[in-house]
Amino acid sequence: MKRNEIESLSESSLRDGYRTYLEKEGRYSRSTVRMSAYSALFLLRHSSPEIFWSVIYSDDESFREKAKKELRAALSADGMAWNDEHSVISRLFHLSMFRDYILSITE
């Protein structure tokens, strides 16, 4: 798929495609797949699509730092109670796996 086609997909379509990708790998339990499919899109739900996609398509060298910065900002917005480094690292893990999926389907 082309990048603009991927970016125009609904959150539900992104989640379903990612869930199928994880299930085909066969490395994760059903509960892990469900949780990852939800957690991976946290930044999309709590920031903006522009920020989310700029993180996903950032280069390999800057991905982790950019993602952590944006995740921290999203977690601290609206006074979310779970703004700690564990939450950032957990969401970064799932976002990174989602990024692998997106890069695998991008032409």
N, CA, C and O atoms as a GROMACS GRO file, in nm:
protein
  428
    1MET      N    1   0.084  -0.118   0.000
    1MET     CA    2   0.000   0.000   0.000
    1MET      C    3   0.089   0.124   0.000
    1MET      O    4   0.202   0.122   0.049
    2LYS      N    5   0.036   0.228  -0.054
    2LYS     CA    6   0.106   0.357  -0.052
    2LYS      C    7   0.083   0.424   0.083
    2LYS      O    8  -0.017   0.401   0.151
    3ARG      N    9   0.179   0.508   0.120
    3ARG     CA   10   0.173   0.573   0.250
    3ARG      C   11   0.042   0.650   0.270
    3ARG      O   12  -0.019   0.639   0.376
    4ASN      N   13   0.000   0.726   0.171
    4ASN     CA   14  -0.124   0.805   0.187
    4ASN      C   15  -0.247   0.716   0.203
    4ASN      O   16  -0.342   0.754   0.270
    5GLU      N   17  -0.246   0.597   0.142
    5GLU     CA   18  -0.356   0.502   0.160
    5GLU      C   19  -0.358   0.447   0.303
    5GLU      O   20  -0.463   0.434   0.364
    6ILE      N   21  -0.240   0.416   0.353
    6ILE     CA   22  -0.230   0.364   0.490
    6ILE      C   23  -0.276   0.470   0.589
    6ILE      O   24  -0.354   0.440   0.680
    7GLU      N   25  -0.229   0.593   0.572
    7GLU     CA   26  -0.264   0.700   0.664
    7GLU      C   27  -0.413   0.735   0.661
    7GLU      O   28  -0.464   0.794   0.756
    8SER      N   29  -0.481   0.701   0.553
    8SER     CA   30  -0.624   0.731   0.545
    8SER      C   31  -0.711   0.621   0.605
    8SER      O   32  -0.833   0.638   0.616
    9LEU      N   33  -0.651   0.510   0.645
    9LEU     CA   34  -0.728   0.402   0.706
    9LEU      C   35  -0.782   0.444   0.843
    9LEU      O   36  -0.719   0.523   0.913
   10SER      N   37  -0.896   0.391   0.879
   10SER     CA   38  -0.953   0.420   1.010
   10SER      C   39  -0.871   0.348   1.118
   10SER      O   40  -0.796   0.255   1.090
   11GLU      N   41  -0.887   0.394   1.240
   11GLU     CA   42  -0.820   0.329   1.352
   11GLU      C   43  -0.859   0.181   1.360
   11GLU      O   44  -0.775   0.095   1.386
   12SER      N   45  -0.984   0.153   1.338
   12SER     CA   46  -1.033   0.016   1.341
   12SER      C   47  -0.966  -0.070   1.233
   12SER      O   48  -0.927  -0.184   1.260
   13SER      N   49  -0.952  -0.017   1.113
   13SER     CA   50  -0.887  -0.091   1.005
   13SER      C   51  -0.740  -0.114   1.034
   13SER      O   52  -0.686  -0.222   1.007
   14LEU      N   53  -0.674  -0.012   1.090
   14LEU     CA   54  -0.533  -0.027   1.128
   14LEU      C   55  -0.518  -0.136   1.234
   14LEU      O   56  -0.429  -0.220   1.226
   15ARG      N   57  -0.604  -0.132   1.333
   15ARG     CA   58  -0.599  -0.229   1.442
   15ARG      C   59  -0.623  -0.371   1.390
   15ARG      O   60  -0.553  -0.464   1.428
   16ASP      N   61  -0.723  -0.386   1.303
   16ASP     CA   62  -0.754  -0.518   1.248
   16ASP      C   63  -0.638  -0.574   1.165
   16ASP      O   64  -0.604  -0.692   1.178
   17GLY      N   65  -0.579  -0.491   1.082
   17GLY     CA   66  -0.465  -0.535   1.001
   17GLY      C   67  -0.346  -0.574   1.086
   17GLY      O   68  -0.279  -0.674   1.060
   18TYR      N   69  -0.320  -0.494   1.188
   18TYR     CA   70  -0.209  -0.522   1.279
   18TYR      C   71  -0.235  -0.650   1.358
   18TYR      O   72  -0.145  -0.731   1.377
   19ARG      N   73  -0.357  -0.667   1.404
   19ARG     CA   74  -0.393  -0.788   1.479
   19ARG      C   75  -0.371  -0.912   1.391
   19ARG      O   76  -0.316  -1.012   1.437
   20THR      N   77  -0.412  -0.906   1.266
   20THR     CA   78  -0.392  -1.018   1.174
   20THR      C   79  -0.244  -1.045   1.153
   20THR      O   80  -0.201  -1.161   1.150
   21TYR      N   81  -0.166  -0.940   1.139
   21TYR     CA   82  -0.020  -0.951   1.124
   21TYR      C   83   0.040  -1.024   1.244
   21TYR      O   84   0.121  -1.115   1.227
   22LEU      N   85   0.002  -0.985   1.364
   22LEU     CA   86   0.056  -1.049   1.485
   22LEU      C   87   0.010  -1.194   1.496
   22LEU      O   88   0.088  -1.281   1.535
   23GLU      N   89  -0.115  -1.220   1.461
   23GLU     CA   90  -0.166  -1.357   1.468
   23GLU      C   91  -0.093  -1.449   1.371
   23GLU      O   92  -0.066  -1.564   1.404
   24LYS      N   93  -0.062  -1.399   1.252
   24LYS     CA   94   0.010  -1.480   1.153
   24LYS      C   95   0.150  -1.514   1.199
   24LYS      O   96   0.203  -1.620   1.167
   25GLU      N   97   0.212  -1.422   1.276
   25GLU     CA   98   0.345  -1.451   1.330
   25GLU      C   99   0.341  -1.570   1.425
   25GLU      O  100   0.436  -1.648   1.433
   26GLY      N  101   0.230  -1.584   1.498
   26GLY     CA  102   0.212  -1.697   1.588
   26GLY      C  103   0.300  -1.695   1.712
   26GLY      O  104   0.312  -1.797   1.780
   27ARG      N  105   0.362  -1.582   1.742
   27ARG     CA  106   0.453  -1.574   1.856
   27ARG      C  107   0.385  -1.525   1.984
   27ARG      O  108   0.442  -1.532   2.093
   28TYR      N  109   0.263  -1.475   1.971
   28TYR     CA  110   0.199  -1.410   2.085
   28TYR      C  111   0.065  -1.475   2.118
   28TYR      O  112  -0.004  -1.528   2.030
   29SER      N  113   0.030  -1.470   2.246
   29SER     CA  114  -0.100  -1.523   2.288
   29SER      C  115  -0.210  -1.429   2.239
   29SER      O  116  -0.184  -1.315   2.200
   30ARG      N  117  -0.332  -1.478   2.241
   30ARG     CA  118  -0.446  -1.396   2.197
   30ARG      C  119  -0.458  -1.269   2.280
   30ARG      O  120  -0.485  -1.162   2.226
   31SER      N  121  -0.437  -1.280   2.410
   31SER     CA  122  -0.450  -1.162   2.497
   31SER      C  123  -0.340  -1.060   2.467
   31SER      O  124  -0.364  -0.940   2.471
   32THR      N  125  -0.219  -1.108   2.436
   32THR     CA  126  -0.110  -1.016   2.400
   32THR      C  127  -0.141  -0.947   2.268
   32THR      O  128  -0.115  -0.828   2.253
   33VAL      N  129  -0.195  -1.020   2.173
   33VAL     CA  130  -0.231  -0.962   2.043
   33VAL      C  131  -0.336  -0.853   2.063
   33VAL      O  132  -0.323  -0.744   2.007
   34ARG      N  133  -0.439  -0.882   2.142
   34ARG     CA  134  -0.544  -0.782   2.167
   34ARG      C  135  -0.487  -0.658   2.235
   34ARG      O  136  -0.517  -0.545   2.197
   35MET      N  137  -0.405  -0.680   2.337
   35MET     CA  138  -0.348  -0.569   2.411
   35MET      C  139  -0.254  -0.487   2.324
   35MET      O  140  -0.256  -0.364   2.330
   36SER      N  141  -0.173  -0.552   2.244
   36SER     CA  142  -0.080  -0.480   2.157
   36SER      C  143  -0.155  -0.400   2.051
   36SER      O  144  -0.117  -0.288   2.019
   37ALA      N  145  -0.260  -0.459   1.996
   37ALA     CA  146  -0.338  -0.391   1.893
   37ALA      C  147  -0.402  -0.264   1.949
   37ALA      O  148  -0.422  -0.167   1.875
   38TYR      N  149  -0.434  -0.263   2.075
   38TYR     CA  150  -0.489  -0.144   2.139
   38TYR      C  151  -0.378  -0.046   2.179
   38TYR      O  152  -0.387   0.073   2.149
   39SER      N  153  -0.275  -0.097   2.245
   39SER     CA  154  -0.167  -0.011   2.295
   39SER      C  155  -0.086   0.055   2.184
   39SER      O  156  -0.039   0.168   2.200
   40ALA      N  157  -0.071  -0.013   2.074
   40ALA     CA  158   0.009   0.040   1.964
   40ALA      C  159  -0.049   0.170   1.908
   40ALA      O  160   0.024   0.253   1.853
   41LEU      N  161  -0.178   0.186   1.920
   41LEU     CA  162  -0.244   0.304   1.864
   41LEU      C  163  -0.274   0.412   1.968
   41LEU      O  164  -0.348   0.506   1.941
   42PHE      N  165  -0.215   0.397   2.087
   42PHE     CA  166  -0.233   0.496   2.193
   42PHE      C  167  -0.200   0.637   2.144
   42PHE      O  168  -0.277   0.731   2.166
   43LEU      N  169  -0.086   0.651   2.079
   43LEU     CA  170  -0.043   0.784   2.034
   43LEU      C  171  -0.139   0.843   1.931
   43LEU      O  172  -0.161   0.964   1.929
   44LEU      N  173  -0.195   0.760   1.847
   44LEU     CA  174  -0.293   0.807   1.749
   44LEU      C  175  -0.417   0.862   1.819
   44LEU      O  176  -0.471   0.964   1.779
   45ARG      N  177  -0.461   0.794   1.924
   45ARG     CA  178  -0.579   0.836   1.998
   45ARG      C  179  -0.554   0.959   2.086
   45ARG      O  180  -0.645   1.039   2.108
   46HIS      N  181  -0.432   0.976   2.135
   46HIS     CA  182  -0.405   1.079   2.235
   46HIS      C  183  -0.316   1.193   2.186
   46HIS      O  184  -0.273   1.276   2.266
   47SER      N  185  -0.286   1.196   2.058
   47SER     CA  186  -0.215   1.311   2.001
   47SER      C  187  -0.288   1.348   1.873
   47SER      O  188  -0.410   1.367   1.874
   48SER      N  189  -0.217   1.359   1.765
   48SER     CA  190  -0.282   1.389   1.637
   48SER      C  191  -0.233   1.289   1.533
   48SER      O  192  -0.126   1.230   1.548
   49PRO      N  193  -0.310   1.270   1.427
   49PRO     CA  194  -0.263   1.180   1.320
   49PRO      C  195  -0.128   1.225   1.262
   49PRO      O  196  -0.045   1.142   1.227
   50GLU      N  197  -0.108   1.355   1.253
   50GLU     CA  198   0.019   1.406   1.198
   50GLU      C  199   0.136   1.363   1.285
   50GLU      O  200   0.238   1.317   1.234
   51ILE      N  201   0.122   1.378   1.415
   51ILE     CA  202   0.229   1.337   1.507
   51ILE      C  203   0.249   1.186   1.500
   51ILE      O  204   0.362   1.138   1.489
   52PHE      N  205   0.140   1.111   1.506
   52PHE     CA  206   0.148   0.965   1.502
   52PHE      C  207   0.223   0.917   1.378
   52PHE      O  208   0.317   0.838   1.389
   53TRP      N  209   0.183   0.965   1.262
   53TRP     CA  210   0.245   0.918   1.138
   53TRP      C  211   0.388   0.970   1.123
   53TRP      O  212   0.471   0.902   1.063
   54SER      N  213   0.417   1.087   1.175
   54SER     CA  214   0.556   1.136   1.167
   54SER      C  215   0.647   1.048   1.253
   54SER      O  216   0.763   1.027   1.218
   55VAL      N  217   0.596   0.996   1.364
   55VAL     CA  218   0.674   0.903   1.447
   55VAL      C  219   0.690   0.770   1.373
   55VAL      O  220   0.801   0.717   1.364
   56ILE      N  221   0.582   0.716   1.322
   56ILE     CA  222   0.586   0.586   1.253
   56ILE      C  223   0.685   0.589   1.136
   56ILE      O  224   0.762   0.496   1.117
   57TYR      N  225   0.682   0.696   1.058
   57TYR     CA  226   0.767   0.703   0.939
   57TYR      C  227   0.899   0.774   0.963
   57TYR      O  228   0.970   0.806   0.867
   58SER      N  229   0.934   0.800   1.088
   58SER     CA  230   1.064   0.861   1.116
   58SER      C  231   1.174   0.759   1.086
   58SER      O  232   1.149   0.639   1.082
   59ASP      N  233   1.295   0.809   1.064
   59ASP     CA  234   1.403   0.716   1.032
   59ASP      C  235   1.441   0.633   1.155
   59ASP      O  236   1.409   0.669   1.268
   60ASP      N  237   1.507   0.523   1.130
   60ASP     CA  238   1.541   0.428   1.236
   60ASP      C  239   1.620   0.493   1.350
   60ASP      O  240   1.602   0.459   1.466
   61GLU      N  241   1.709   0.586   1.314
   61GLU     CA  242   1.794   0.648   1.415
   61GLU      C  243   1.718   0.738   1.512
   61GLU      O  244   1.755   0.748   1.628
   62SER      N  245   1.612   0.801   1.465
   62SER     CA  246   1.540   0.895   1.551
   62SER      C  247   1.408   0.841   1.606
   62SER      O  248   1.344   0.906   1.688
   63PHE      N  249   1.366   0.723   1.560
   63PHE     CA  250   1.236   0.670   1.600
   63PHE      C  251   1.218   0.664   1.751
   63PHE      O  252   1.122   0.720   1.804
   64ARG      N  253   1.309   0.597   1.821
   64ARG     CA  254   1.292   0.575   1.966
   64ARG      C  255   1.280   0.707   2.042
   64ARG      O  256   1.190   0.723   2.125
   65GLU      N  257   1.370   0.799   2.016
   65GLU     CA  258   1.367   0.926   2.091
   65GLU      C  259   1.243   1.008   2.057
   65GLU      O  260   1.181   1.068   2.145
   66LYS      N  261   1.209   1.012   1.929
   66LYS     CA  262   1.089   1.086   1.888
   66LYS      C  263   0.964   1.023   1.948
   66LYS      O  264   0.876   1.094   1.998
   67ALA      N  265   0.956   0.891   1.944
   67ALA     CA  266   0.839   0.821   1.999
   67ALA      C  267   0.828   0.844   2.149
   67ALA      O  268   0.720   0.872   2.200
   68LYS      N  269   0.939   0.833   2.221
   68LYS     CA  270   0.936   0.854   2.366
   68LYS      C  271   0.893   0.996   2.400
   68LYS      O  272   0.814   1.018   2.492
   69LYS      N  273   0.943   1.092   2.326
   69LYS     CA  274   0.906   1.232   2.350
   69LYS      C  275   0.755   1.251   2.332
   69LYS      O  276   0.689   1.311   2.416
   70GLU      N  277   0.701   1.200   2.222
   70GLU     CA  278   0.558   1.217   2.193
   70GLU      C  279   0.471   1.136   2.288
   70GLU      O  280   0.362   1.180   2.325
   71LEU      N  281   0.516   1.018   2.327
   71LEU     CA  282   0.440   0.937   2.423
   71LEU      C  283   0.436   1.007   2.559
   71LEU      O  284   0.331   1.010   2.624
   72ARG      N  285   0.549   1.063   2.602
   72ARG     CA  286   0.550   1.137   2.729
   72ARG      C  287   0.453   1.255   2.724
   72ARG      O  288   0.379   1.280   2.820
   73ALA      N  289   0.454   1.326   2.612
   73ALA     CA  290   0.363   1.441   2.597
   73ALA      C  291   0.218   1.396   2.602
   73ALA      O  292   0.135   1.460   2.668
   74ALA      N  293   0.186   1.287   2.533
   74ALA     CA  294   0.048   1.238   2.532
   74ALA      C  295   0.006   1.187   2.669
   74ALA      O  296  -0.107   1.208   2.712
   75LEU      N  297   0.097   1.119   2.738
   75LEU     CA  298   0.065   1.067   2.871
   75LEU      C  299   0.045   1.179   2.972
   75LEU      O  300  -0.037   1.166   3.063
   76SER      N  301   0.118   1.287   2.958
   76SER     CA  302   0.105   1.396   3.055
   76SER      C  303  -0.012   1.489   3.023
   76SER      O  304  -0.056   1.564   3.110
   77ALA      N  305  -0.062   1.484   2.901
   77ALA     CA  306  -0.178   1.565   2.863
   77ALA      C  307  -0.299   1.524   2.945
   77ALA      O  308  -0.317   1.406   2.978
   78ASP      N  309  -0.380   1.618   2.977
   78ASP     CA  310  -0.502   1.592   3.052
   78ASP      C  311  -0.477   1.527   3.188
   78ASP      O  312  -0.569   1.469   3.246
   79GLY      N  313  -0.355   1.536   3.239
   79GLY     CA  314  -0.325   1.485   3.372
   79GLY      C  315  -0.344   1.336   3.388
   79GLY      O  316  -0.386   1.290   3.494
   80MET      N  317  -0.315   1.258   3.286
   80MET     CA  318  -0.331   1.113   3.295
   80MET      C  319  -0.247   1.060   3.411
   80MET      O  320  -0.130   1.096   3.425
   81ALA      N  321  -0.306   0.978   3.492
   81ALA     CA  322  -0.243   0.930   3.615
   81ALA      C  323  -0.128   0.834   3.589
   81ALA      O  324  -0.042   0.818   3.676
   82TRP      N  325  -0.123   0.769   3.473
   82TRP     CA  326  -0.022   0.667   3.449
   82TRP      C  327   0.095   0.722   3.369
   82TRP      O  328   0.146   0.656   3.279
   83ASN      N  329   0.135   0.843   3.403
   83ASN     CA  330   0.248   0.906   3.336
   83ASN      C  331   0.378   0.867   3.406
   83ASN      O  332   0.432   0.945   3.485
   84ASP      N  333   0.428   0.750   3.378
   84ASP     CA  334   0.556   0.708   3.432
   84ASP      C  335   0.638   0.643   3.322
   84ASP      O  336   0.587   0.614   3.214
   85GLU      N  337   0.764   0.622   3.350
   85GLU     CA  338   0.853   0.569   3.247
   85GLU      C  339   0.813   0.428   3.203
   85GLU      O  340   0.834   0.393   3.087
   86HIS      N  341   0.757   0.348   3.292
   86HIS     CA  342   0.712   0.214   3.253
   86HIS      C  343   0.603   0.223   3.146
   86HIS      O  344   0.603   0.146   3.051
   87SER      N  345   0.512   0.317   3.161
   87SER     CA  346   0.406   0.335   3.062
   87SER      C  347   0.463   0.376   2.927
   87SER      O  348   0.416   0.331   2.823
   88VAL      N  349   0.564   0.462   2.930
   88VAL     CA  350   0.629   0.505   2.806
   88VAL      C  351   0.696   0.386   2.737
   88VAL      O  352   0.678   0.364   2.618
   89ILE      N  353   0.774   0.310   2.813
   89ILE     CA  354   0.847   0.197   2.755
   89ILE      C  355   0.752   0.090   2.703
   89ILE      O  356   0.775   0.032   2.597
   90SER      N  357   0.646   0.062   2.777
   90SER     CA  358   0.548  -0.038   2.734
   90SER      C  359   0.483   0.005   2.603
   90SER      O  360   0.473  -0.075   2.509
   91ARG      N  361   0.439   0.127   2.596
   91ARG     CA  362   0.375   0.176   2.473
   91ARG      C  363   0.475   0.185   2.357
   91ARG      O  364   0.439   0.163   2.242
   92LEU      N  365   0.599   0.218   2.389
   92LEU     CA  366   0.704   0.223   2.286
   92LEU      C  367   0.725   0.085   2.225
   92LEU      O  368   0.742   0.072   2.104
   93PHE      N  369   0.724  -0.018   2.307
   93PHE     CA  370   0.739  -0.155   2.257
   93PHE      C  371   0.630  -0.188   2.155
   93PHE      O  372   0.659  -0.238   2.046
   94HIS      N  373   0.506  -0.160   2.191
   94HIS     CA  374   0.394  -0.192   2.101
   94HIS      C  375   0.394  -0.102   1.978
   94HIS      O  376   0.362  -0.147   1.868
   95LEU      N  377   0.431   0.024   1.995
   95LEU     CA  378   0.440   0.117   1.882
   95LEU      C  379   0.549   0.071   1.786
   95LEU      O  380   0.533   0.081   1.664
   96SER      N  381   0.657   0.022   1.839
   96SER     CA  382   0.767  -0.027   1.756
   96SER      C  383   0.724  -0.149   1.674
   96SER      O  384   0.758  -0.159   1.556
   97MET      N  385   0.651  -0.240   1.736
   97MET     CA  386   0.600  -0.357   1.662
   97MET      C  387   0.501  -0.313   1.554
   97MET      O  388   0.500  -0.367   1.443
   98PHE      N  389   0.416  -0.215   1.588
   98PHE     CA  390   0.320  -0.163   1.490
   98PHE      C  391   0.396  -0.098   1.373
   98PHE      O  392   0.358  -0.113   1.257
   99ARG      N  393   0.501  -0.025   1.406
   99ARG     CA  394   0.584   0.039   1.302
   99ARG      C  395   0.641  -0.067   1.207
   99ARG      O  396   0.641  -0.048   1.086
  100ASP      N  397   0.690  -0.176   1.262
  100ASP     CA  398   0.741  -0.286   1.177
  100ASP      C  399   0.633  -0.335   1.082
  100ASP      O  400   0.659  -0.359   0.964
  101TYR      N  401   0.512  -0.349   1.133
  101TYR     CA  402   0.399  -0.391   1.049
  101TYR      C  403   0.375  -0.290   0.938
  101TYR      O  404   0.364  -0.327   0.821
  102ILE      N  405   0.366  -0.162   0.973
  102ILE     CA  406   0.337  -0.058   0.873
  102ILE      C  407   0.447  -0.053   0.768
  102ILE      O  408   0.418  -0.043   0.648
  103LEU      N  409   0.571  -0.058   0.810
  103LEU     CA  410   0.681  -0.054   0.712
  103LEU      C  411   0.680  -0.177   0.623
  103LEU      O  412   0.725  -0.170   0.508
  104SER      N  413   0.630  -0.289   0.674
  104SER     CA  414   0.623  -0.410   0.592
  104SER      C  415   0.516  -0.404   0.484
  104SER      O  416   0.525  -0.475   0.384
  105ILE      N  417   0.415  -0.318   0.502
  105ILE     CA  418   0.308  -0.310   0.401
  105ILE      C  419   0.317  -0.183   0.317
  105ILE      O  420   0.237  -0.164   0.225
  106THR      N  421   0.412  -0.095   0.348
  106THR     CA  422   0.428   0.029   0.271
  106THR      C  423   0.512   0.003   0.148
  106THR      O  424   0.619  -0.057   0.155
  107GLU      N  425   0.462   0.050   0.035
  107GLU     CA  426   0.538   0.035  -0.092
  107GLU      C  427   0.653   0.131  -0.095
  107GLU      O  428   0.728   0.133  -0.193
   0.00000   0.00000   0.00000
